[in-house]
Amino acid sequence: MLRHFLGNLQLVNHSLPFTEDNRRARLEFGRHYGIPSPLIDFSYSPYVATFFAFNGVRPYDVDPSDQCAICCVNMFAVAGVWSRTITKGFDGQVDGKKFTDEHNRFMYEVDDLFQDGYPPNILKFIPSPASWNRRMRRQLGCFLYDSLDYGRLGLKDLEDFLSQPEVPGTDEIMLTKVLIPQKLGREVMERLDVMNISGTHLYDDHEGAAIDVINAYNYDRKSGRVWDLKPPSTQKPT
């Protein structure tokens, strides 16, 4: 899919934003434009996450029970569960050194994950985007590379994996969902707006500016107002 995508761009002489053409850059660039990939977007900012949760919500048309969900993931805990999963022996014991190595490999850039291709059956935290990825940088973004076959693990999906106990026998899990009624969308978007958390700032292009126009029907905006840009006159010439 990535080769097809980049090949199509070459047909129309579209220049790529990265100079070092490697697998990671191609994967991140394709993800940026919606090419299906094992990269899942996250943000370090709960406010950015709240914007995307409420983006497009029309609070006047929702049912009282409708909610937006903000998924908070403890990546350090995910590193522990993942490392324990793949280093556990047939006897159920975990090799301490292998656990530490896998934990570091999950959390930090200790090697080139994509040196030999796009590895299957891997879970890996990617803490920062590329320098040219201005959209993800504005969104304080990071990624989770997820190519797991959940059926082989006896799980449904990533959410099912994250709902496991962080430590066996406890109630501490890796995923926490914050549920906010959609009817509060007006108040939420107004507060984000005065914090400069908007589509225009987070997308950094015309797409984000258009998103703000649509969302502005639902709240009293403060950003984007200027005195010297006025609509064309509708007065007919005489």
MDAnalysis code that builds the backbone (N, CA, C; Angstrom):
import MDAnalysis as mda
import numpy as np

u = mda.Universe.empty(714, n_residues=238, atom_resindex=np.repeat(np.arange(238), 3), trajectory=True)
u.add_TopologyAttr("name", ["N", "CA", "C"] * 238)
u.add_TopologyAttr("resid", np.arange(1, 239))
u.add_TopologyAttr("resname", ["MET", "LEU", "ARG", "HIS", "PHE", "LEU", "GLY", "ASN", "LEU", "GLN", "LEU", "VAL", "ASN", "HIS", "SER", "LEU", "PRO", "PHE", "THR", "GLU", "ASP", "ASN", "ARG", "ARG", "ALA", "ARG", "LEU", "GLU", "PHE", "GLY", "ARG", "HIS", "TYR", "GLY", "ILE", "PRO", "SER", "PRO", "LEU", "ILE", "ASP", "PHE", "SER", "TYR", "SER", "PRO", "TYR", "VAL", "ALA", "THR", "PHE", "PHE", "ALA", "PHE", "ASN", "GLY", "VAL", "ARG", "PRO", "TYR", "ASP", "VAL", "ASP", "PRO", "SER", "ASP", "GLN", "CYS", "ALA", "ILE", "CYS", "CYS", "VAL", "ASN", "MET", "PHE", "ALA", "VAL", "ALA", "GLY", "VAL", "TRP", "SER", "ARG", "THR", "ILE", "THR", "LYS", "GLY", "PHE", "ASP", "GLY", "GLN", "VAL", "ASP", "GLY", "LYS", "LYS", "PHE", "THR", "ASP", "GLU", "HIS", "ASN", "ARG", "PHE", "MET", "TYR", "GLU", "VAL", "ASP", "ASP", "LEU", "PHE", "GLN", "ASP", "GLY", "TYR", "PRO", "PRO", "ASN", "ILE", "LEU", "LYS", "PHE", "ILE", "PRO", "SER", "PRO", "ALA", "SER", "TRP", "ASN", "ARG", "ARG", "MET", "ARG", "ARG", "GLN", "LEU", "GLY", "CYS", "PHE", "LEU", "TYR", "ASP", "SER", "LEU", "ASP", "TYR", "GLY", "ARG", "LEU", "GLY", "LEU", "LYS", "ASP", "LEU", "GLU", "ASP", "PHE", "LEU", "SER", "GLN", "PRO", "GLU", "VAL", "PRO", "GLY", "THR", "ASP", "GLU", "ILE", "MET", "LEU", "THR", "LYS", "VAL", "LEU", "ILE", "PRO", "GLN", "LYS", "LEU", "GLY", "ARG", "GLU", "VAL", "MET", "GLU", "ARG", "LEU", "ASP", "VAL", "MET", "ASN", "ILE", "SER", "GLY", "THR", "HIS", "LEU", "TYR", "ASP", "ASP", "HIS", "GLU", "GLY", "ALA", "ALA", "ILE", "ASP", "VAL", "ILE", "ASN", "ALA", "TYR", "ASN", "TYR", "ASP", "ARG", "LYS", "SER", "GLY", "ARG", "VAL", "TRP", "ASP", "LEU", "LYS", "PRO", "PRO", "SER", "THR", "GLN", "LYS", "PRO", "THR"])
u.atoms.positions = np.array([
    [0.822, -1.203, 0.000],
    [0.000, 0.000, 0.000],
    [0.862, 1.261, 0.000],
    [1.938, 1.227, 0.769],
    [2.816, 2.397, 0.807],
    [3.485, 2.624, -0.546],
    [3.939, 1.535, -1.188],
    [4.549, 1.679, -2.514],
    [3.532, 2.220, -3.519],
    [2.309, 1.738, -3.434],
    [1.251, 2.221, -4.319],
    [1.007, 3.708, -4.081],
    [0.920, 4.106, -2.818],
    [0.675, 5.497, -2.438],
    [1.794, 6.411, -2.937],
    [3.046, 6.048, -2.657],
    [4.169, 6.884, -3.067],
    [4.326, 6.887, -4.577],
    [4.015, 5.755, -5.229],
    [4.068, 5.717, -6.676],
    [3.068, 6.664, -7.303],
    [1.865, 6.727, -6.735],
    [0.866, 7.661, -7.239],
    [1.323, 9.109, -7.078],
    [1.997, 9.407, -5.978],
    [2.488, 10.764, -5.763],
    [3.556, 11.129, -6.787],
    [4.394, 10.158, -7.143],
    [5.414, 10.421, -8.162],
    [4.784, 10.737, -9.508],
    [3.645, 10.123, -9.806],
    [2.982, 10.365, -11.084],
    [2.558, 11.820, -11.240],
    [2.292, 12.484, -10.103],
    [1.860, 13.892, -10.158],
    [2.960, 14.819, -9.637],
    [4.201, 14.306, -9.580],
    [5.377, 15.101, -9.184],
    [5.208, 15.751, -7.809],
    [4.613, 14.998, -6.892],
    [4.457, 15.509, -5.530],
    [5.738, 15.238, -4.751],
    [6.322, 16.284, -4.195],
    [7.571, 16.131, -3.449],
    [7.287, 15.651, -2.032],
    [8.144, 14.771, -1.529],
    [7.995, 14.237, -0.186],
    [8.676, 15.162, 0.815],
    [8.155, 15.238, 2.055],
    [8.715, 16.165, 3.036],
    [9.989, 15.665, 3.707],
    [10.345, 14.396, 3.513],
    [11.518, 13.854, 4.186],
    [12.623, 13.605, 3.173],
    [13.858, 13.788, 3.636],
    [15.009, 13.601, 2.764],
    [15.573, 12.196, 2.885],
    [15.520, 11.630, 4.076],
    [16.003, 10.269, 4.285],
    [14.848, 9.296, 4.061],
    [14.855, 8.662, 2.908],
    [13.750, 7.781, 2.526],
    [13.962, 6.409, 3.164],
    [13.341, 6.204, 4.317],
    [13.429, 4.904, 4.974],
    [12.026, 4.405, 5.310],
    [11.946, 3.190, 5.800],
    [10.642, 2.568, 6.044],
    [9.837, 3.334, 7.088],
    [10.498, 3.788, 8.120],
    [9.785, 4.503, 9.178],
    [9.186, 5.796, 8.647],
    [9.957, 6.540, 7.851],
    [9.444, 7.787, 7.289],
    [8.256, 7.522, 6.371],
    [8.367, 6.484, 5.530],
    [7.274, 6.167, 4.616],
    [6.019, 5.759, 5.382],
    [6.210, 4.980, 6.454],
    [5.070, 4.534, 7.253],
    [4.380, 5.712, 7.926],
    [5.151, 6.609, 8.523],
    [4.584, 7.759, 9.220],
    [3.914, 8.719, 8.238],
    [4.523, 8.899, 7.066],
    [3.952, 9.789, 6.060],
    [2.640, 9.218, 5.526],
    [2.610, 7.920, 5.256],
    [1.380, 7.302, 4.792],
    [0.274, 7.380, 5.829],
    [0.622, 7.162, 7.095],
    [-0.352, 7.255, 8.184],
    [-0.930, 8.658, 8.256],
    [-0.104, 9.651, 7.986],
    [-0.512, 11.058, 8.025],
    [-1.669, 11.323, 7.057],
    [-1.690, 10.593, 5.939],
    [-2.724, 10.797, 4.930],
    [-3.759, 9.678, 4.904],
    [-3.807, 8.876, 5.951],
    [-4.889, 7.917, 6.099],
    [-4.655, 6.560, 5.478],
    [-3.420, 6.260, 5.042],
    [-3.135, 4.923, 4.543],
    [-3.217, 3.939, 5.714],
    [-3.968, 2.843, 5.585],
    [-4.053, 1.875, 6.687],
    [-2.670, 1.401, 7.113],
    [-2.413, 1.433, 8.403],
    [-1.089, 1.079, 8.904],
    [-1.206, 0.588, 10.338],
    [-0.151, -0.058, 10.849],
    [-0.164, -0.492, 12.253],
    [0.196, 0.614, 13.239],
    [0.279, 1.864, 12.783],
    [0.563, 2.983, 13.683],
    [-0.742, 3.528, 14.255],
    [-0.795, 3.678, 15.570],
    [-1.953, 4.256, 16.248],
    [-1.510, 5.564, 16.898],
    [-2.240, 6.635, 16.613],
    [-1.890, 7.961, 17.134],
    [-2.296, 8.102, 18.600],
    [-1.398, 8.686, 19.386],
    [-1.708, 9.115, 20.739],
    [-1.159, 10.528, 20.928],
    [-1.576, 11.177, 21.998],
    [-1.065, 12.505, 22.331],
    [-0.687, 12.539, 23.803],
    [0.380, 13.281, 24.103],
    [0.752, 13.473, 25.498],
    [-0.199, 14.445, 26.200],
    [-0.999, 15.185, 25.438],
    [-1.867, 16.215, 26.006],
    [-3.305, 15.710, 26.153],
    [-3.870, 15.730, 27.355],
    [-5.281, 15.358, 27.507],
    [-6.209, 16.351, 26.838],
    [-5.751, 17.597, 26.660],
    [-6.583, 18.612, 26.013],
    [-6.685, 18.359, 24.508],
    [-5.574, 17.969, 23.904],
    [-5.606, 17.608, 22.486],
    [-6.518, 16.397, 22.277],
    [-6.393, 15.406, 23.164],
    [-7.250, 14.225, 23.069],
    [-8.717, 14.600, 23.209],
    [-9.024, 15.560, 24.076],
    [-10.403, 16.002, 24.267],
    [-10.937, 16.659, 23.006],
    [-10.087, 17.445, 22.321],
    [-10.523, 18.068, 21.069],
    [-10.948, 17.007, 20.059],
    [-10.128, 15.988, 19.883],
    [-10.459, 14.968, 18.891],
    [-11.665, 14.134, 19.322],
    [-11.863, 13.994, 20.623],
    [-13.035, 13.255, 21.094],
    [-14.326, 14.002, 20.755],
    [-14.293, 15.330, 20.820],
    [-15.498, 16.131, 20.598],
    [-15.572, 16.730, 19.203],
    [-14.552, 16.551, 18.397],
    [-14.557, 17.092, 17.043],
    [-15.724, 16.504, 16.245],
    [-16.566, 17.374, 15.704],
    [-17.702, 16.931, 14.908],
    [-18.959, 16.617, 15.694],
    [-18.891, 16.657, 17.031],
    [-20.073, 16.386, 17.848],
    [-21.007, 17.593, 17.815],
    [-22.290, 17.348, 17.612],
    [-23.295, 18.412, 17.664],
    [-24.101, 18.230, 18.956],
    [-23.760, 18.976, 19.997],
    [-24.355, 18.726, 21.317],
    [-25.867, 18.908, 21.359],
    [-26.428, 19.671, 20.407],
    [-27.870, 19.905, 20.441],
    [-28.659, 18.747, 19.845],
    [-27.973, 17.858, 19.132],
    [-28.656, 16.757, 18.461],
    [-28.443, 15.407, 19.131],
    [-27.719, 15.371, 20.249],
    [-27.363, 14.093, 20.855],
    [-28.383, 13.691, 21.908],
    [-28.388, 12.404, 22.221],
    [-29.201, 11.905, 23.322],
    [-28.482, 12.170, 24.645],
    [-29.221, 12.331, 25.729],
    [-28.584, 12.598, 27.028],
    [-27.579, 11.539, 27.442],
    [-27.737, 10.315, 26.940],
    [-26.838, 9.228, 27.342],
    [-25.586, 9.127, 26.472],
    [-25.530, 9.881, 25.367],
    [-24.373, 9.803, 24.478],
    [-23.141, 10.390, 25.153],
    [-22.003, 9.699, 24.996],
    [-20.771, 10.118, 25.662],
    [-19.585, 10.082, 24.700],
    [-18.603, 10.921, 24.988],
    [-17.306, 10.853, 24.321],
    [-16.327, 10.153, 25.260],
    [-15.437, 9.373, 24.676],
    [-14.468, 8.627, 25.483],
    [-13.060, 9.112, 25.189],
    [-12.316, 9.395, 26.233],
    [-10.895, 9.708, 26.124],
    [-10.134, 8.546, 26.746],
    [-9.322, 7.888, 25.930],
    [-8.610, 6.692, 26.380],
    [-7.216, 7.072, 26.874],
    [-6.960, 6.854, 28.142],
    [-5.672, 7.173, 28.760],
    [-4.903, 5.869, 28.961],
    [-3.724, 5.786, 28.350],
    [-2.949, 4.552, 28.376],
    [-1.644, 4.786, 29.131],
    [-1.360, 3.926, 30.089],
    [-0.098, 3.958, 30.825],
    [0.917, 3.133, 30.034],
    [1.717, 3.810, 29.194],
    [2.633, 3.100, 28.304],
    [3.713, 2.345, 29.083],
    [4.115, 2.871, 30.219],
    [5.125, 2.179, 31.016],
    [4.565, 0.848, 31.524],
    [3.283, 0.860, 31.907],
    [2.645, -0.388, 32.330],
    [2.481, -1.343, 31.153],
    [2.160, -0.792, 29.960],
    [2.044, -1.633, 28.762],
    [3.376, -2.320, 28.484],
    [4.472, -1.576, 28.663],
    [5.804, -2.152, 28.452],
    [6.018, -3.355, 29.361],
    [5.573, -3.247, 30.611],
    [5.741, -4.352, 31.546],
    [4.916, -5.571, 31.170],
    [3.649, -5.353, 30.803],
    [2.777, -6.468, 30.435],
    [3.269, -7.124, 29.152],
    [3.636, -6.315, 28.166],
    [4.121, -6.864, 26.901],
    [5.405, -7.662, 27.108],
    [6.336, -7.115, 27.877],
    [7.607, -7.794, 28.114],
    [7.400, -9.096, 28.862],
    [6.481, -9.094, 29.817],
    [6.193, -10.311, 30.571],
    [5.525, -11.356, 29.672],
    [4.699, -10.894, 28.727],
    [3.990, -11.809, 27.838],
    [4.950, -12.591, 26.944],
    [5.962, -11.883, 26.389],
    [6.815, -12.544, 25.395],
    [8.071, -13.173, 25.994],
    [8.331, -12.932, 27.285],
    [9.517, -13.543, 27.901],
    [9.158, -14.660, 28.873],
    [7.872, -14.940, 29.014],
    [7.439, -15.985, 29.939],
    [7.744, -17.357, 29.332],
    [8.377, -18.204, 30.086],
    [8.716, -19.539, 29.620],
    [7.549, -20.497, 29.744],
    [7.774, -21.736, 29.291],
    [6.721, -22.754, 29.368],
    [6.331, -23.050, 30.806],
    [7.261, -22.804, 31.735],
    [6.966, -23.068, 33.149],
    [6.296, -21.883, 33.824],
    [6.022, -20.821, 33.064],
    [5.375, -19.647, 33.623],
    [6.319, -18.654, 34.257],
    [7.630, -18.953, 34.290],
    [8.610, -18.057, 34.880],
    [9.111, -17.040, 33.845],
    [9.474, -15.852, 34.327],
    [9.956, -14.774, 33.460],
    [11.438, -14.570, 33.702],
    [12.204, -14.600, 32.608],
    [13.649, -14.354, 32.688],
    [13.876, -12.860, 32.911],
    [14.530, -12.506, 34.028],
    [14.704, -11.110, 34.406],
    [15.454, -10.297, 33.376],
    [16.550, -10.820, 32.839],
    [17.343, -10.072, 31.866],
    [16.572, -9.870, 30.565],
    [15.917, -10.934, 30.095],
    [15.130, -10.810, 28.873],
    [13.987, -9.815, 29.071],
    [13.386, -9.829, 30.271],
    [12.309, -8.890, 30.563],
    [12.817, -7.453, 30.470],
    [13.973, -7.177, 31.075],
    [14.533, -5.823, 31.039],
    [14.868, -5.390, 29.616],
    [15.441, -6.304, 28.844],
    [15.790, -5.986, 27.454],
    [14.542, -5.646, 26.640],
    [13.494, -6.451, 26.782],
    [12.268, -6.207, 26.031],
    [11.558, -4.948, 26.508],
    [11.623, -4.693, 27.807],
    [11.020, -3.482, 28.366],
    [11.693, -2.246, 27.763],
    [13.006, -2.255, 27.703],
    [13.733, -1.122, 27.115],
    [13.465, -1.013, 25.618],
    [13.357, -2.152, 24.961],
    [13.097, -2.145, 23.521],
    [11.716, -1.558, 23.228],
    [10.756, -1.810, 24.112],
    [9.411, -1.265, 23.923],
    [9.394, 0.253, 24.146],
    [10.055, 0.713, 25.201],
    [9.948, 2.107, 25.607],
    [10.888, 3.039, 24.864],
    [12.059, 2.547, 24.471],
    [13.110, 3.429, 23.970],
    [13.575, 2.999, 22.575],
    [14.305, 3.898, 21.932],
    [14.825, 3.636, 20.583],
    [16.174, 2.924, 20.696],
    [16.156, 1.646, 21.004],
    [17.411, 0.910, 21.200],
    [17.906, 0.264, 19.909],
    [17.027, 0.129, 18.913],
    [17.448, -0.421, 17.627],
    [16.489, 0.076, 16.548],
    [16.800, -0.240, 15.296],
    [15.954, 0.157, 14.177],
    [14.876, -0.899, 13.979],
    [13.669, -0.580, 14.411],
    [12.572, -1.539, 14.348],
    [12.275, -1.965, 12.917],
    [12.487, -1.065, 11.968],
    [12.080, -1.319, 10.592],
    [13.259, -1.631, 9.669],
    [14.364, -2.051, 10.232],
    [15.550, -2.317, 9.430],
    [15.302, -3.408, 8.386],
    [14.540, -4.429, 8.749],
    [14.318, -5.560, 7.852],
    [12.890, -5.625, 7.337],
    [12.142, -4.552, 7.483],
    [10.757, -4.551, 7.028],
    [9.832, -4.061, 8.126],
    [8.565, -4.415, 8.014],
    [7.579, -4.044, 9.024],
    [7.229, -5.300, 9.818],
    [7.821, -5.477, 10.993],
    [7.721, -6.759, 11.708],
    [6.310, -7.060, 12.186],
    [5.884, -8.316, 12.036],
    [4.573, -8.733, 12.557],
    [4.665, -9.121, 14.027],
    [3.503, -9.180, 14.668],
    [3.392, -9.658, 16.060],
    [4.287, -8.885, 17.018],
    [4.266, -7.560, 16.861],
    [5.095, -6.691, 17.692],
    [4.232, -5.565, 18.258],
    [4.503, -5.193, 19.502],
    [3.928, -4.006, 20.121],
    [5.092, -3.115, 20.522],
    [5.106, -1.864, 20.046],
    [6.262, -0.987, 20.282],
    [5.811, 0.459, 20.398],
    [6.227, 1.126, 21.461],
    [5.952, 2.543, 21.673],
    [6.952, 3.378, 20.876],
    [6.448, 4.332, 20.099],
    [7.300, 5.262, 19.348],
    [7.053, 6.644, 19.937],
    [7.981, 7.154, 20.749],
    [7.693, 8.320, 21.593],
    [7.611, 9.657, 20.885],
    [8.084, 9.758, 19.640],
    [8.074, 11.061, 18.980],
    [7.938, 10.904, 17.474],
    [7.330, 11.890, 16.814],
    [7.210, 11.857, 15.360],
    [8.475, 12.402, 14.711],
    [8.498, 12.366, 13.379],
    [9.621, 12.918, 12.631],
    [9.603, 14.449, 12.681],
    [10.752, 15.065, 12.416],
    [10.852, 16.526, 12.475],
    [9.967, 17.203, 11.439],
    [9.745, 16.539, 10.289],
    [8.940, 17.148, 9.231],
    [7.443, 16.981, 9.469],
    [7.056, 16.172, 10.431],
    [5.642, 15.909, 10.683],
    [5.079, 16.990, 11.603],
    [4.842, 18.160, 11.025],
    [4.420, 19.317, 11.825],
    [3.068, 19.083, 12.485],
    [2.195, 18.343, 11.816],
    [0.871, 18.107, 12.389],
    [0.980, 17.326, 13.690],
    [1.726, 16.235, 13.682],
    [1.867, 15.438, 14.899],
    [2.651, 16.173, 15.970],
    [3.604, 17.005, 15.562],
    [4.354, 17.789, 16.549],
    [3.441, 18.801, 17.231],
    [2.564, 19.433, 16.465],
    [1.613, 20.376, 17.055],
    [0.634, 19.661, 17.985],
    [0.330, 18.418, 17.669],
    [-0.610, 17.648, 18.485],
    [0.076, 16.947, 19.656],
    [1.358, 17.234, 19.869],
    [2.131, 16.569, 20.923],
    [1.962, 15.056, 20.793],
    [2.164, 14.584, 19.571],
    [1.817, 13.213, 19.255],
    [2.913, 12.198, 19.485],
    [2.503, 10.959, 19.591],
    [3.377, 9.795, 19.650],
    [2.596, 8.645, 19.023],
    [3.243, 7.496, 18.867],
    [2.600, 6.368, 18.197],
    [2.753, 5.090, 19.013],
    [1.847, 4.173, 18.749],
    [1.992, 2.794, 19.185],
    [1.970, 1.933, 17.931],
    [3.084, 1.216, 17.682],
    [3.144, 0.290, 16.559],
    [2.547, -1.025, 17.023],
    [1.450, -1.427, 16.382],
    [0.705, -2.605, 16.822],
    [0.456, -3.512, 15.624],
    [1.203, -4.613, 15.547],
    [0.993, -5.598, 14.479],
    [0.673, -6.973, 15.065],
    [0.047, -6.970, 16.242],
    [-0.262, -8.227, 16.919],
    [-1.401, -8.978, 16.245],
    [-1.337, -10.283, 16.292],
    [-2.434, -11.158, 15.890],
    [-3.184, -11.510, 17.167],
    [-4.233, -10.754, 17.457],
    [-4.901, -10.903, 18.743],
    [-5.635, -12.231, 18.862],
    [-6.045, -12.790, 17.726],
    [-6.696, -14.092, 17.778],
    [-5.789, -15.156, 18.360],
    [-4.507, -15.120, 18.015],
    [-3.558, -16.104, 18.547],
    [-3.335, -15.915, 20.041],
    [-3.569, -14.697, 20.527],
    [-3.396, -14.421, 21.949],
    [-4.676, -14.668, 22.744],
    [-5.737, -15.041, 22.042],
    [-7.010, -15.261, 22.718],
    [-7.706, -13.969, 23.105],
    [-7.401, -12.875, 22.376],
    [-7.981, -11.564, 22.661],
    [-8.712, -11.045, 21.434],
    [-9.572, -10.043, 21.640],
    [-10.331, -9.491, 20.527],
    [-9.547, -8.410, 19.784],
    [-8.916, -7.506, 20.536],
    [-8.265, -6.364, 19.904],
    [-7.346, -5.695, 20.915],
    [-6.795, -4.530, 20.537],
    [-5.878, -3.808, 21.423],
    [-6.557, -3.412, 22.723],
    [-7.794, -2.964, 22.637],
    [-8.493, -2.559, 23.859],
    [-8.632, -3.730, 24.821],
    [-8.866, -4.911, 24.281],
    [-8.958, -6.105, 25.118],
    [-7.611, -6.385, 25.783],
    [-6.525, -6.196, 25.028],
    [-5.183, -6.392, 25.591],
    [-4.925, -5.390, 26.706],
    [-5.290, -4.134, 26.489],
    [-5.023, -3.079, 27.469],
    [-5.909, -3.190, 28.699],
    [-6.966, -3.968, 28.609],
    [-7.871, -4.134, 29.750],
    [-7.411, -5.228, 30.698],
    [-6.292, -5.879, 30.376],
    [-5.740, -6.889, 31.278],
    [-5.159, -6.216, 32.529],
    [-5.065, -6.949, 33.633],
    [-4.429, -6.388, 34.831],
    [-2.960, -6.081, 34.574],
    [-2.529, -4.929, 35.070],
    [-1.108, -4.574, 34.961],
    [-0.250, -5.582, 35.713],
    [-0.709, -5.975, 36.871],
    [-0.053, -7.018, 37.669],
    [-1.086, -8.112, 37.906],
    [-0.781, -9.360, 37.568],
    [-1.757, -10.449, 37.737],
    [-2.328, -10.483, 39.150],
    [-3.654, -10.621, 39.213],
    [-4.313, -10.713, 40.503],
    [-4.717, -9.383, 41.093],
    [-4.476, -8.274, 40.368],
    [-4.871, -6.949, 40.863],
    [-5.916, -6.347, 39.933],
    [-6.469, -5.205, 40.351],
    [-7.460, -4.493, 39.546],
    [-6.842, -3.356, 38.744],
    [-5.518, -3.193, 38.828],
    [-4.853, -2.117, 38.107],
    [-4.695, -2.502, 36.639],
    [-5.315, -1.732, 35.733],
    [-5.220, -2.032, 34.312],
    [-4.467, -0.917, 33.590],
    [-4.106, -1.196, 32.352],
    [-3.298, -0.248, 31.577],
    [-4.114, 0.859, 30.949],
    [-5.404, 0.622, 30.777],
    [-6.273, 1.559, 30.066],
    [-7.309, 2.140, 31.004],
    [-7.434, 3.468, 30.994],
    [-8.483, 4.153, 31.738],
    [-9.303, 4.982, 30.755],
    [-10.613, 4.811, 30.773],
    [-11.486, 5.589, 29.906],
    [-12.165, 6.691, 30.703],
    [-12.040, 7.915, 30.205],
    [-12.736, 9.059, 30.784],
    [-13.943, 9.350, 29.902],
    [-15.136, 9.227, 30.448],
    [-16.372, 9.419, 29.695],
    [-16.979, 10.776, 30.023],
    [-17.266, 11.561, 28.987],
    [-17.833, 12.903, 29.148],
    [-19.096, 12.984, 28.308],
    [-20.215, 13.448, 28.870],
    [-21.453, 13.550, 28.089],
    [-21.271, 14.455, 26.873],
    [-21.769, 14.020, 25.730],
    [-21.645, 14.815, 24.515],
    [-22.430, 16.125, 24.601],
    [-23.439, 16.182, 25.452],
    [-24.220, 17.402, 25.585],
    [-23.387, 18.560, 26.138],
    [-22.202, 18.256, 26.695],
    [-21.311, 19.298, 27.196],
    [-20.372, 19.805, 26.117],
    [-20.607, 19.404, 24.867],
    [-19.703, 19.758, 23.783],
    [-19.485, 21.244, 23.623],
    [-20.530, 22.047, 23.785],
    [-20.393, 23.499, 23.645],
    [-19.397, 24.050, 24.652],
    [-19.572, 23.702, 25.924],
    [-18.684, 24.205, 26.964],
    [-17.254, 23.695, 26.773],
    [-17.121, 22.427, 26.380],
    [-15.792, 21.846, 26.178],
    [-15.053, 22.562, 25.058],
    [-15.694, 22.739, 23.912],
    [-15.036, 23.362, 22.772],
    [-14.728, 24.838, 23.024],
    [-15.569, 25.530, 23.774],
    [-15.287, 26.932, 24.106],
    [-14.024, 27.047, 24.949],
    [-13.858, 26.144, 25.899],
    [-12.674, 26.198, 26.755],
    [-11.410, 25.818, 25.981],
    [-11.533, 24.835, 25.105],
    [-10.378, 24.473, 24.281],
    [-10.017, 25.607, 23.338],
    [-11.013, 26.304, 22.839],
    [-10.782, 27.393, 21.898],
    [-9.941, 28.501, 22.522],
    [-10.238, 28.873, 23.758],
    [-9.471, 29.949, 24.393],
    [-8.070, 29.477, 24.785],
    [-7.814, 28.173, 24.722],
    [-6.475, 27.623, 24.949],
    [-5.715, 27.440, 23.630],
    [-6.301, 27.948, 22.522],
    [-5.713, 27.794, 21.189],
    [-5.605, 26.327, 20.763],
    [-6.468, 25.497, 21.291],
    [-6.535, 24.105, 20.854],
    [-7.707, 24.001, 19.893],
    [-7.385, 24.098, 18.613],
    [-8.398, 24.127, 17.566],
    [-7.879, 23.363, 16.364],
    [-8.756, 23.115, 15.414],
    [-8.350, 22.411, 14.207],
    [-7.279, 23.157, 13.438],
    [-7.411, 24.488, 13.367],
    [-6.439, 25.290, 12.633],
    [-5.037, 25.113, 13.190],
    [-4.920, 25.119, 14.514],
    [-3.609, 24.978, 15.145],
    [-3.113, 23.540, 15.142],
    [-4.004, 22.574, 15.305],
    [-3.574, 21.185, 15.423],
    [-3.294, 20.536, 14.073],
    [-4.016, 20.965, 13.032],
    [-3.795, 20.406, 11.701],
    [-2.792, 21.230, 10.894],
    [-2.743, 22.533, 11.175],
    [-1.772, 23.421, 10.520],
    [-1.997, 23.479, 9.005],
    [-3.250, 23.383, 8.563],
    [-3.514, 23.494, 7.135],
    [-4.986, 23.828, 6.913],
    [-5.385, 23.855, 5.630],
    [-6.747, 24.232, 5.281],
    [-7.774, 23.252, 5.829],
    [-7.394, 21.986, 5.979],
    [-8.321, 20.999, 6.511],
    [-8.739, 21.357, 7.930],
    [-7.762, 21.738, 8.763],
    [-8.071, 22.125, 10.125],
    [-8.894, 23.404, 10.193],
    [-8.599, 24.361, 9.302],
    [-9.369, 25.605, 9.276],
    [-10.826, 25.327, 8.938],
    [-11.064, 24.384, 8.010],
    [-12.433, 24.025, 7.652],
    [-13.133, 23.316, 8.804],
    [-12.394, 22.481, 9.533],
    [-12.970, 21.794, 10.699],
    [-13.460, 22.807, 11.723],
    [-12.681, 23.876, 11.934],
    [-13.082, 24.903, 12.907],
    [-14.347, 25.625, 12.470],
    [-14.487, 25.862, 11.182],
    [-15.698, 26.521, 10.682],
    [-16.933, 25.680, 10.999],
    [-16.818, 24.372, 10.769],
    [-17.953, 23.474, 11.024],
    [-18.251, 23.383, 12.524],
    [-17.192, 23.214, 13.333],
    [-17.398, 23.110, 14.785],
    [-17.929, 24.399, 15.389],
    [-17.616, 25.541, 14.764],
    [-18.001, 26.832, 15.338],
    [-19.507, 27.043, 15.351],
    [-20.255, 26.218, 14.608],
    [-21.706, 26.307, 14.678],
    [-22.224, 25.870, 16.044],
    [-21.385, 25.183, 16.813],
    [-21.837, 24.591, 18.068],
    [-21.382, 25.346, 19.310],
    [-20.562, 26.377, 19.155],
    [-20.086, 27.100, 20.341],
    [-19.712, 28.527, 19.965],
    [-19.559, 29.370, 20.969],
    [-19.215, 30.777, 20.772],
    [-17.707, 30.899, 20.683],
    [-17.180, 30.956, 19.480],
    [-15.733, 30.949, 19.279],
    [-15.113, 32.286, 19.676],
    [-13.839, 32.232, 20.066],
    [-13.057, 33.430, 20.365],
    [-11.892, 33.576, 19.382],
    [-11.422, 32.466, 18.834],
    [-10.282, 32.519, 17.919],
    [-10.749, 32.768, 16.490],
    [-9.818, 33.210, 15.646],
    [-10.117, 33.404, 14.236],
    [-10.847, 34.688, 13.916],
    [-11.077, 35.537, 14.911],
    [-11.793, 36.791, 14.677],
    [-10.791, 37.910, 14.394],
    [-11.005, 38.617, 13.331],
    [-10.160, 39.764, 12.983],
    [-11.054, 40.887, 12.468],
    [-10.586, 42.130, 12.622],
    [-11.434, 43.260, 12.252],
    [-11.269, 43.687, 10.789],
    [-10.147, 43.305, 10.167],
    [-9.853, 43.833, 8.831],
    [-10.223, 42.879, 7.702],
    [-10.812, 41.711, 8.014],
    [-11.281, 40.812, 6.972],
    [-12.804, 40.811, 6.994],
    [-13.390, 41.421, 5.980],
    [-14.833, 41.520, 5.913],
    [-15.354, 40.815, 4.665],
    [-16.563, 40.275, 4.740],
    [-17.108, 39.600, 3.562],
    [-17.344, 40.591, 2.435],
    [-17.343, 40.099, 1.208],
    [-17.577, 40.993, 0.065],
    [-18.929, 41.681, 0.178],
    [-19.014, 42.893, -0.330],
    [-20.262, 43.641, -0.286],
    [-21.300, 42.995, -1.184],
    [-22.530, 42.942, -0.697],
    [-23.628, 42.379, -1.496],
    [-24.430, 43.481, -2.187],
    [-23.987, 44.743, -2.045],
    [-24.704, 45.843, -2.661],
    [-24.607, 45.764, -4.182],
    [-25.737, 45.873, -4.838],
    [-25.747, 45.792, -6.283],
    [-25.242, 47.106, -6.905],
    [-24.470, 47.015, -7.974],
    [-23.986, 48.249, -8.628],
    [-25.129, 49.014, -9.267],
    [-25.009, 50.317, -9.270],
    [-26.049, 51.177, -9.870],
    [-25.637, 51.589, -11.261],
])
